[in-house]
Amino acid sequence: MKELLSGFFDVLKRILLVVSILSFALPALSLDDNGDQSTGSRLFTKHCVGCHLNGKNIIRRSKTLSKSDLYRQGILDVQAIATIARAGIGQMSGYEDELSFEEAQEISQWIYLQALNSWHQE
């Protein structure tokens, strides 16, 4: 059983890597006023999109980044999202070593705006 689980997680890691690589080929998720991808969007693409493409969750379907799911989990504001981005929650590891406080704020503001807009793509 242990070997089976190990093999499953190896396959899952490879799938996540492929999804992450493919995500860079996708059009920009949001643009700033100059038509460039925003900092929050760039950081989300780099750190989060592998599991949360378009606000979904490929690991835990009920743990999406939709407004209703965030509220249901008691994640009610940008600061709560930033805390989770750095510290992690449940099965999700935190990115404290990869994200500065300011970067976590950028991602979180971007996620919160996407959730308020129901993750609509332009």
PLY file of the C-alpha trace (Angstrom):
ply
format ascii 1.0
element vertex 122
property float x
property float y
property float z
element edge 121
property int vertex1
property int vertex2
end_header
0.00 0.00 0.00
2.83 2.38 0.88
4.45 1.80 -2.52
1.12 2.37 -4.26
0.66 5.71 -2.46
4.23 6.69 -3.25
3.65 5.94 -6.93
0.39 7.90 -6.86
2.11 10.96 -5.39
4.92 10.71 -7.95
2.34 10.74 -10.75
0.47 13.61 -9.08
3.68 15.66 -8.83
4.35 15.10 -12.53
0.81 16.13 -13.42
1.16 19.30 -11.34
4.46 20.08 -13.03
2.88 19.70 -16.48
-0.08 21.88 -15.47
2.30 24.52 -14.13
4.35 24.50 -17.31
1.25 24.68 -19.51
-0.11 27.57 -17.47
2.69 29.78 -18.77
1.39 29.22 -22.27
-2.05 30.51 -21.28
-2.96 34.15 -21.93
-2.38 36.58 -19.07
-4.88 36.05 -16.26
-5.27 39.78 -15.67
-3.64 42.90 -16.98
-2.63 46.10 -15.25
-3.36 49.57 -16.66
-0.45 49.30 -19.10
-1.70 46.02 -20.58
0.95 44.03 -18.70
0.15 41.11 -16.45
-0.30 42.39 -12.88
2.15 41.45 -10.14
-0.53 39.48 -8.30
-1.43 37.60 -11.45
2.24 36.81 -12.23
2.84 35.56 -8.69
-0.39 33.52 -8.78
0.73 31.94 -12.06
4.12 31.11 -10.58
3.02 29.74 -7.20
-0.68 28.85 -7.23
-2.07 28.05 -10.66
-0.74 24.47 -10.60
-3.51 23.58 -8.14
-5.86 26.58 -8.47
-6.28 27.16 -12.22
-9.19 29.61 -12.70
-9.82 29.53 -8.94
-10.57 25.81 -8.85
-8.74 23.21 -6.77
-7.43 20.05 -8.42
-6.58 18.40 -5.09
-9.64 19.21 -2.94
-12.60 20.17 -5.12
-14.48 21.78 -2.22
-11.54 24.07 -1.36
-11.75 26.42 -4.33
-10.96 30.11 -4.40
-14.54 31.05 -5.22
-16.14 33.70 -3.05
-18.69 31.26 -1.62
-16.09 28.60 -0.77
-13.74 31.15 0.79
-16.57 32.56 2.94
-17.76 29.07 3.89
-14.26 28.38 5.20
-14.17 31.66 7.14
-11.68 33.26 4.76
-13.31 36.67 4.59
-10.63 39.13 3.52
-7.32 39.73 1.78
-5.30 39.34 4.98
-6.74 35.87 5.64
-5.76 34.78 2.13
-2.26 36.25 2.57
-1.80 34.38 5.83
-2.76 31.11 4.14
-0.48 31.83 1.17
2.50 32.11 3.52
1.61 29.64 6.30
-0.48 27.08 4.42
-3.70 25.41 5.52
-4.81 21.78 5.64
-3.03 19.84 2.89
-1.70 23.01 1.29
1.88 23.89 2.17
2.71 27.50 2.81
5.05 29.56 0.65
6.69 31.58 3.41
10.15 30.75 2.04
9.19 31.77 -1.51
6.88 34.74 -0.89
7.68 37.94 0.92
4.93 39.54 2.98
4.38 42.08 0.19
4.17 39.37 -2.49
1.63 37.44 -0.41
-0.41 40.65 -0.19
-0.23 41.11 -3.99
-1.39 37.55 -4.67
-4.11 37.80 -2.05
-5.50 41.06 -3.37
-5.57 39.59 -6.85
-7.26 36.37 -5.66
-9.84 38.34 -3.68
-10.71 40.48 -6.72
-11.00 37.37 -8.89
-13.30 35.75 -6.31
-15.49 38.87 -6.18
-15.69 38.74 -9.99
-16.46 34.99 -10.00
-13.13 34.29 -11.75
-14.44 35.61 -15.08
-11.80 35.67 -17.78
-11.81 38.54 -20.27
0 1
1 2
2 3
3 4
4 5
5 6
6 7
7 8
8 9
9 10
10 11
11 12
12 13
13 14
14 15
15 16
16 17
17 18
18 19
19 20
20 21
21 22
22 23
23 24
24 25
25 26
26 27
27 28
28 29
29 30
30 31
31 32
32 33
33 34
34 35
35 36
36 37
37 38
38 39
39 40
40 41
41 42
42 43
43 44
44 45
45 46
46 47
47 48
48 49
49 50
50 51
51 52
52 53
53 54
54 55
55 56
56 57
57 58
58 59
59 60
60 61
61 62
62 63
63 64
64 65
65 66
66 67
67 68
68 69
69 70
70 71
71 72
72 73
73 74
74 75
75 76
76 77
77 78
78 79
79 80
80 81
81 82
82 83
83 84
84 85
85 86
86 87
87 88
88 89
89 90
90 91
91 92
92 93
93 94
94 95
95 96
96 97
97 98
98 99
99 100
100 101
101 102
102 103
103 104
104 105
105 106
106 107
107 108
108 109
109 110
110 111
111 112
112 113
113 114
114 115
115 116
116 117
117 118
118 119
119 120
120 121
